[in-house]
Every structure is written in C-alpha cells, then in structure tokens.
Amino acid sequence: MAKKLIKEMNSFLTFAASSLFHLLLFLIAYFFTDMHLNKVNPNSGYVQVFTQKSDVETINFEKNINPEKEKKIDSEKAETIQESEAIQNSRSTIPVNFIDQNADTASLQQIYSESTLNVSLKYPIGWTFIDQNIDKKLDGVTFWANASNFNPPPYVHLEVCDRSLFNQSRYKHNLQLRDAVLYFNDPENLANYFSQTFYFKTETSEDFSLKLTIKGEQAFKSYVPTFYGMLKSFRFGASLF
C-alpha cells in the first residue's frame, strides 16, 4: 500500500514538473514574441507611403521654385549689365568749353618754361616752384604759394608720365583737345585734403598730369578757377590748344 502511494506521488510530481516546464517555455516564448512586436512599428507601411509622398512633393516644389530662381538670376544679370552701362556712360566726354567756362587766368602773371620737353605753364603771382630732372630731362614740377591764408598752402604738381602705364578705365570723364585727350575724375577728399588730377594723353613720347591739392573744401573751391587757368595755359612740344 505504501509503495503504491509513493508511486502515485512520483507520477504526480513528474506530471506537475512537466506541466510547469511547458508553462515556463510558453511564458518565455510569449515574452520574446511580445518584445519583437513592440519593436516593429505597426504604422511602418503608412510611414513608407508618407516618405515617398514627401519626396514627390519636395521634387515638385523644387521644380516650381526653379523658374523663380532663374528669373531672379536673369534679373541680377540685367542689373549688372545696367550698372556696367551706367559706368560706361558716366565716362562721358565733357564739352570743349568746360575749361574756358571755369578758368581764371587773371592772376597767372608768371611763366614756367622748360626746354627738354618744350613745356610751359603759367602760375599765380606769389607762387614759387621747384622742378626735378632725371638724366637731364624734365621729370616733374611742383608749384606752391609762398604766402597764403591757408596752412598748409595749396600746391600744384606737374608730372611727366610713362605712356605705357596709362589706364583709361581709371577715369570717369574725358575732354578732346587739339593734340591730347584730357582724362579726369571728380574731385577727391582724403582726410579733408581735396584734390583733382587731369591726365594729358598726348601723341608725343610722354604724357603729363596736373594735380591740385589743398586742405579744406572751401579752400579747394576757391582755388579751382586758378587751377583751371593753369590747366588751360599748359603747353608741351609744339602744341597749341
């Protein structure tokens, strides 16, 4: 009787252990299956469709925007062309009577002359000069006022220029003379020193430039007529203009 009871208990324990083992396997399988399902996006198919749609919309948007970009580029090119034309037009030819209308020769009672280049120039009473020569040939002359109400006094510099270094694009205006073309820009202001340069593009072996420099705008304006008178009196070689 005892042996039979022991045998039945062993059978029950074996069945219980087997059932518990299978239940444990089921729980483990369910646990890992649930984790896998949680990792998978249930809307992955929707996301894929949305992504593709978004790409199409982006492409269409870029196609729609490109014509606007092209229009903007064309507009910028047109503005650049207009600016270039404006710059070219600004390099205008000044009327021939420009110097005559603005020149004051009344105070130009002294004459500077130099024989190597046949240069001559009238300058005001009360002014003096110093000239420079290289290899016994004129290189430049500086004129300035001995006594002046301005400190420092105004000065005018005449320079003999190398024709090969001339650059027409640097000048805004030009004036046709008999034996030269006169190139110049508007007056410049640097640290309240006002100046204006005129370049003589000649038919000879040398070019010339004449420059007025003076401190202060009002002083500059007051000396401009005298400076233009000196400009008008300038002669080189056998030229008459």
C-alpha positions as CSV (number, residue, x, y, z in Angstrom):
1,M,0.0,0.0,0.0
2,A,2.8,2.4,0.9
3,K,4.6,1.5,-2.3
4,K,1.5,2.2,-4.4
5,L,1.1,5.6,-2.7
6,I,4.7,6.5,-3.3
7,K,4.4,5.5,-7.0
8,E,1.3,7.7,-7.4
9,M,3.1,10.6,-5.7
10,N,6.1,10.3,-8.1
11,S,3.8,10.2,-11.1
12,F,2.0,13.3,-9.9
13,L,5.3,15.2,-9.3
14,T,6.5,14.2,-12.7
15,F,3.3,15.4,-14.3
16,A,3.5,18.7,-12.3
17,A,7.1,19.2,-13.2
18,S,6.4,18.6,-16.9
19,S,3.4,21.0,-16.8
20,L,5.4,23.6,-15.1
21,F,8.3,23.2,-17.5
22,H,6.0,23.6,-20.5
23,L,4.3,26.6,-18.9
24,L,7.7,28.2,-18.4
25,L,8.6,27.6,-22.1
26,F,5.3,29.2,-23.1
27,L,5.9,32.3,-21.0
28,I,9.4,32.7,-22.3
29,A,8.2,32.4,-25.9
30,Y,5.4,34.9,-25.2
31,F,7.8,37.3,-23.6
32,F,10.2,37.4,-26.6
33,T,7.4,37.5,-29.1
34,D,5.9,40.5,-27.4
35,M,9.2,42.3,-27.3
36,H,9.6,41.8,-31.0
37,L,6.1,43.0,-31.8
38,N,6.8,46.1,-29.7
39,K,9.9,46.9,-31.7
40,V,8.0,46.7,-35.0
41,N,6.3,49.9,-36.0
42,P,2.6,49.0,-36.6
43,N,2.4,52.0,-39.0
44,S,5.5,51.2,-40.9
45,G,3.6,50.9,-44.1
46,Y,2.0,54.3,-43.6
47,V,5.3,55.9,-42.9
48,Q,6.8,54.4,-46.1
49,V,3.9,55.9,-48.1
50,F,4.3,59.2,-46.4
51,T,8.0,59.4,-47.0
52,Q,7.6,58.7,-50.7
53,K,4.8,61.3,-50.9
54,S,7.0,63.8,-49.2
55,D,9.8,63.1,-51.6
56,V,7.5,63.7,-54.5
57,E,6.2,66.9,-53.0
58,T,9.8,68.1,-52.5
59,I,10.7,67.4,-56.1
60,N,7.6,69.2,-57.3
61,F,8.4,72.1,-55.0
62,E,11.9,72.4,-56.4
63,K,10.6,72.2,-59.9
64,N,8.2,75.0,-59.1
65,I,10.8,77.2,-57.4
66,N,13.5,76.8,-60.1
67,P,11.8,79.1,-62.6
68,E,11.7,81.8,-59.8
69,K,15.4,81.3,-59.2
70,E,16.0,81.6,-62.9
71,K,14.0,84.8,-63.0
72,K,16.0,86.2,-60.1
73,I,19.3,85.2,-61.8
74,D,18.2,86.9,-65.0
75,S,17.1,90.0,-63.1
76,E,20.5,90.1,-61.3
77,K,22.3,89.8,-64.7
78,A,20.2,92.6,-66.1
79,E,21.0,94.8,-63.2
80,T,24.7,94.0,-63.6
81,I,24.5,94.9,-67.3
82,Q,22.7,98.2,-66.5
83,E,25.3,99.1,-63.9
84,S,28.1,98.4,-66.4
85,E,26.4,100.5,-69.0
86,A,25.9,103.3,-66.4
87,I,29.6,103.2,-65.6
88,Q,30.5,103.3,-69.3
89,N,28.0,106.2,-69.8
90,S,29.5,108.0,-66.9
91,R,32.8,108.2,-68.7
92,S,31.3,110.9,-70.8
93,T,33.0,113.5,-73.0
94,I,32.9,116.9,-71.4
95,P,32.0,119.9,-73.7
96,V,35.1,121.6,-75.2
97,N,34.3,124.9,-73.5
98,F,34.5,123.2,-70.0
99,I,37.9,124.8,-69.2
100,D,37.1,128.1,-70.7
101,Q,33.9,128.5,-68.6
102,N,35.7,127.8,-65.3
103,A,39.2,129.1,-65.8
104,D,40.6,132.3,-64.2
105,T,43.8,133.4,-65.8
106,A,43.8,137.0,-64.4
107,S,46.4,136.2,-61.6
108,L,48.6,134.0,-63.8
109,Q,51.4,136.5,-64.4
110,Q,54.4,134.2,-64.1
111,I,55.5,131.7,-66.7
112,Y,57.4,128.5,-66.1
113,S,59.2,127.1,-69.2
114,E,61.5,124.1,-69.8
115,S,63.4,123.2,-72.9
116,T,63.9,119.5,-72.9
117,L,60.2,118.8,-73.5
118,N,59.2,122.3,-74.5
119,V,56.9,122.5,-71.5
120,S,55.4,125.8,-70.4
121,L,52.9,126.8,-67.8
122,K,51.5,130.0,-66.3
123,Y,51.2,130.2,-62.5
124,P,50.0,132.8,-60.0
125,I,51.9,135.8,-58.6
126,G,53.3,135.0,-55.1
127,W,53.8,131.3,-56.0
128,T,57.2,129.6,-56.4
129,F,58.3,126.2,-57.9
130,I,60.9,123.5,-57.8
131,D,61.5,121.2,-60.7
132,Q,63.1,117.8,-60.9
133,N,65.1,116.4,-63.8
134,I,66.2,112.8,-64.5
135,D,69.1,112.2,-66.9
136,K,68.9,115.9,-67.8
137,K,65.3,115.6,-68.8
138,L,62.2,117.0,-67.0
139,D,60.5,114.6,-64.6
140,G,58.1,117.0,-62.7
141,V,57.5,120.4,-61.3
142,T,55.8,121.4,-58.1
143,F,54.2,124.9,-57.7
144,W,53.0,126.3,-54.3
145,A,52.0,129.6,-52.7
146,N,54.8,131.4,-50.7
147,A,52.3,133.5,-48.7
148,S,48.8,132.1,-48.2
149,N,45.9,132.4,-45.9
150,F,45.8,128.6,-45.9
151,N,48.0,126.4,-43.8
152,P,49.4,124.3,-45.4
153,P,49.3,126.3,-48.7
154,P,47.8,124.8,-51.9
155,Y,50.2,123.2,-54.4
156,V,50.0,122.1,-58.0
157,H,52.2,119.2,-59.3
158,L,53.0,118.7,-63.0
159,E,54.3,115.2,-63.7
160,V,55.8,113.6,-66.8
161,C,54.1,110.2,-67.1
162,D,55.1,106.9,-68.7
163,R,52.6,106.4,-71.5
164,S,52.7,102.6,-71.2
165,L,51.2,102.8,-67.7
166,F,48.1,104.7,-68.7
167,N,44.8,103.1,-67.9
168,Q,41.7,104.7,-69.4
169,S,39.3,102.8,-67.1
170,R,40.5,104.8,-64.1
171,Y,38.9,108.0,-65.4
172,K,35.3,109.0,-65.5
173,H,35.4,112.0,-67.9
174,N,37.5,113.0,-70.9
175,L,37.9,116.1,-73.0
176,Q,39.2,116.2,-76.5
177,L,41.9,118.8,-77.1
178,R,43.9,119.5,-80.3
179,D,46.9,117.4,-79.6
180,A,45.8,115.4,-76.5
181,V,42.8,113.9,-74.8
182,L,42.3,115.2,-71.2
183,Y,41.1,112.5,-68.8
184,F,39.9,113.3,-65.2
185,N,37.6,112.3,-62.4
186,D,35.6,114.3,-60.0
187,P,37.4,115.9,-57.0
188,E,38.6,113.5,-54.3
189,N,38.6,114.0,-50.5
190,L,41.1,112.2,-48.3
191,A,41.3,113.2,-44.6
192,N,40.0,116.7,-45.6
193,Y,42.6,117.1,-48.3
194,F,40.8,117.8,-51.6
195,S,42.5,117.1,-54.9
196,Q,41.8,116.8,-58.6
197,T,44.0,115.3,-61.3
198,F,44.0,115.9,-65.0
199,Y,45.8,113.5,-67.3
200,F,47.0,114.6,-70.8
201,K,47.1,111.6,-73.1
202,T,49.3,113.0,-75.9
203,E,50.6,112.0,-79.3
204,T,54.2,112.5,-78.2
205,S,56.6,110.2,-76.4
206,E,55.5,111.5,-73.0
207,D,52.1,112.0,-71.2
208,F,51.5,114.6,-68.5
209,S,49.4,115.0,-65.4
210,L,48.5,118.1,-63.5
211,K,47.1,117.9,-59.9
212,L,45.8,120.4,-57.4
213,T,45.9,119.5,-53.7
214,I,44.6,121.7,-50.8
215,K,43.3,121.3,-47.3
216,G,39.6,122.1,-46.8
217,E,36.6,122.0,-49.2
218,Q,36.0,125.8,-49.3
219,A,39.7,126.4,-50.0
220,F,39.6,123.9,-52.8
221,K,36.6,125.6,-54.4
222,S,38.2,129.0,-54.1
223,Y,41.4,127.8,-55.9
224,V,39.7,125.7,-58.6
225,P,39.3,128.6,-61.1
226,T,43.0,129.4,-60.8
227,F,43.9,125.8,-61.2
228,Y,41.8,125.5,-64.3
229,G,43.6,128.6,-65.6
230,M,46.9,126.9,-65.1
231,L,45.5,123.9,-66.9
232,K,44.4,126.0,-69.8
233,S,47.8,127.6,-70.1
234,F,49.8,124.3,-70.2
235,R,51.8,123.7,-73.4
236,F,54.1,120.9,-74.4
237,G,56.1,120.3,-77.5
238,A,54.7,122.5,-80.3
239,S,51.1,122.0,-79.3
240,L,48.6,124.8,-79.2
241,F,45.1,124.3,-77.7
